[in-house]
């Protein structure tokens, strides 16, 4: 699926995203809009959460990057209104867990 948002173009695996964001009963024509809405809601909820498990947050952010909702950590930082250093620090939690 190809999604254009301003200057950005994203190519997404809609099946994987629909499963991750639990999007059901949406016709193919409205699927990209539903997925984008869910991704934005998800990121906003995570952004404003006070006590989120650091590993869970890192995994959620990693999934947003892997599923191409955002292109990279820099774009994720802009999206969340955080610094790139902050996002990098969050993602290092996941790297430590995997090793």
MODELLER restraints for C-alpha pairs under 7 A, 6 or more apart:
rsr = mdl.restraints
at = mdl.atoms
rsr.add(forms.Gaussian(group=physical.xy_distance, feature=features.Distance(at['CA:1:A'], at['CA:11:A']), mean=5.51, stdev=0.5))
rsr.add(forms.Gaussian(group=physical.xy_distance, feature=features.Distance(at['CA:1:A'], at['CA:12:A']), mean=5.15, stdev=0.5))
rsr.add(forms.Gaussian(group=physical.xy_distance, feature=features.Distance(at['CA:1:A'], at['CA:13:A']), mean=6.44, stdev=0.5))
rsr.add(forms.Gaussian(group=physical.xy_distance, feature=features.Distance(at['CA:1:A'], at['CA:14:A']), mean=6.29, stdev=0.5))
rsr.add(forms.Gaussian(group=physical.xy_distance, feature=features.Distance(at['CA:2:A'], at['CA:9:A']), mean=6.87, stdev=0.5))
rsr.add(forms.Gaussian(group=physical.xy_distance, feature=features.Distance(at['CA:2:A'], at['CA:10:A']), mean=5.66, stdev=0.5))
rsr.add(forms.Gaussian(group=physical.xy_distance, feature=features.Distance(at['CA:2:A'], at['CA:11:A']), mean=4.59, stdev=0.5))
rsr.add(forms.Gaussian(group=physical.xy_distance, feature=features.Distance(at['CA:2:A'], at['CA:12:A']), mean=6.42, stdev=0.5))
rsr.add(forms.Gaussian(group=physical.xy_distance, feature=features.Distance(at['CA:3:A'], at['CA:9:A']), mean=5.66, stdev=0.5))
rsr.add(forms.Gaussian(group=physical.xy_distance, feature=features.Distance(at['CA:3:A'], at['CA:10:A']), mean=5.07, stdev=0.5))
rsr.add(forms.Gaussian(group=physical.xy_distance, feature=features.Distance(at['CA:3:A'], at['CA:11:A']), mean=6.41, stdev=0.5))
rsr.add(forms.Gaussian(group=physical.xy_distance, feature=features.Distance(at['CA:4:A'], at['CA:10:A']), mean=6.32, stdev=0.5))
rsr.add(forms.Gaussian(group=physical.xy_distance, feature=features.Distance(at['CA:10:A'], at['CA:68:A']), mean=6.26, stdev=0.5))
rsr.add(forms.Gaussian(group=physical.xy_distance, feature=features.Distance(at['CA:11:A'], at['CA:68:A']), mean=6.73, stdev=0.5))
rsr.add(forms.Gaussian(group=physical.xy_distance, feature=features.Distance(at['CA:12:A'], at['CA:67:A']), mean=6.15, stdev=0.5))
rsr.add(forms.Gaussian(group=physical.xy_distance, feature=features.Distance(at['CA:12:A'], at['CA:68:A']), mean=5.93, stdev=0.5))
rsr.add(forms.Gaussian(group=physical.xy_distance, feature=features.Distance(at['CA:13:A'], at['CA:67:A']), mean=6.75, stdev=0.5))
rsr.add(forms.Gaussian(group=physical.xy_distance, feature=features.Distance(at['CA:17:A'], at['CA:35:A']), mean=6.95, stdev=0.5))
rsr.add(forms.Gaussian(group=physical.xy_distance, feature=features.Distance(at['CA:17:A'], at['CA:67:A']), mean=6.78, stdev=0.5))
rsr.add(forms.Gaussian(group=physical.xy_distance, feature=features.Distance(at['CA:18:A'], at['CA:35:A']), mean=6.63, stdev=0.5))
rsr.add(forms.Gaussian(group=physical.xy_distance, feature=features.Distance(at['CA:21:A'], at['CA:38:A']), mean=6.39, stdev=0.5))
rsr.add(forms.Gaussian(group=physical.xy_distance, feature=features.Distance(at['CA:47:A'], at['CA:80:A']), mean=6.38, stdev=0.5))
rsr.add(forms.Gaussian(group=physical.xy_distance, feature=features.Distance(at['CA:54:A'], at['CA:90:A']), mean=6.99, stdev=0.5))
rsr.add(forms.Gaussian(group=physical.xy_distance, feature=features.Distance(at['CA:54:A'], at['CA:93:A']), mean=6.97, stdev=0.5))
rsr.add(forms.Gaussian(group=physical.xy_distance, feature=features.Distance(at['CA:55:A'], at['CA:93:A']), mean=6.17, stdev=0.5))
rsr.add(forms.Gaussian(group=physical.xy_distance, feature=features.Distance(at['CA:55:A'], at['CA:94:A']), mean=6.02, stdev=0.5))
rsr.add(forms.Gaussian(group=physical.xy_distance, feature=features.Distance(at['CA:58:A'], at['CA:90:A']), mean=5.67, stdev=0.5))
rsr.add(forms.Gaussian(group=physical.xy_distance, feature=features.Distance(at['CA:58:A'], at['CA:91:A']), mean=5.18, stdev=0.5))
rsr.add(forms.Gaussian(group=physical.xy_distance, feature=features.Distance(at['CA:58:A'], at['CA:93:A']), mean=6.66, stdev=0.5))
rsr.add(forms.Gaussian(group=physical.xy_distance, feature=features.Distance(at['CA:58:A'], at['CA:94:A']), mean=5.75, stdev=0.5))
rsr.add(forms.Gaussian(group=physical.xy_distance, feature=features.Distance(at['CA:59:A'], at['CA:94:A']), mean=6.68, stdev=0.5))
rsr.add(forms.Gaussian(group=physical.xy_distance, feature=features.Distance(at['CA:64:A'], at['CA:70:A']), mean=6.06, stdev=0.5))
rsr.add(forms.Gaussian(group=physical.xy_distance, feature=features.Distance(at['CA:65:A'], at['CA:71:A']), mean=5.94, stdev=0.5))
rsr.add(forms.Gaussian(group=physical.xy_distance, feature=features.Distance(at['CA:65:A'], at['CA:72:A']), mean=5.78, stdev=0.5))
rsr.add(forms.Gaussian(group=physical.xy_distance, feature=features.Distance(at['CA:70:A'], at['CA:76:A']), mean=5.96, stdev=0.5))
rsr.add(forms.Gaussian(group=physical.xy_distance, feature=features.Distance(at['CA:73:A'], at['CA:84:A']), mean=6.85, stdev=0.5))
rsr.add(forms.Gaussian(group=physical.xy_distance, feature=features.Distance(at['CA:73:A'], at['CA:87:A']), mean=6.58, stdev=0.5))
rsr.add(forms.Gaussian(group=physical.xy_distance, feature=features.Distance(at['CA:74:A'], at['CA:84:A']), mean=5.61, stdev=0.5))
rsr.add(forms.Gaussian(group=physical.xy_distance, feature=features.Distance(at['CA:77:A'], at['CA:83:A']), mean=5.62, stdev=0.5))
rsr.add(forms.Gaussian(group=physical.xy_distance, feature=features.Distance(at['CA:77:A'], at['CA:84:A']), mean=5.35, stdev=0.5))
rsr.add(forms.Gaussian(group=physical.xy_distance, feature=features.Distance(at['CA:77:A'], at['CA:87:A']), mean=6.06, stdev=0.5))
